[in-house]
Amino acid sequence: MYYSYVLYNLEHHRFHYGFTVDLKKTEQAHNNGLIEETKNISPWAIVYHEPCGSKNQAIRRIRFYRTKAGQYHLKRILNF
């Protein structure tokens, strides 16, 4: 099973969106500087995730999160 996820960095007020099959390992990889996009900023915390039936569905969710409508949706859910 794939998961789409949203990471948040409280210090820099930044979001990062991705998908994975293992949420715990992915969060550790981001915090240990193993992921290029997030290696210069840490710590990251998974603030939202949702299960997806396939890799394609997870990618579609990430693309949605990156739109203005998706960001509005996430901010409502996360109370930002």
Secondary structure, DSSP 8 states (H G I E B T S, - for coil): -EEEEEEEETTTTEEEEEEES-HHHHHHHHHTT-SGGGTTS---EEEEEEEESSHHHHHHHHHHHTSHHHHHHHHHHHT-
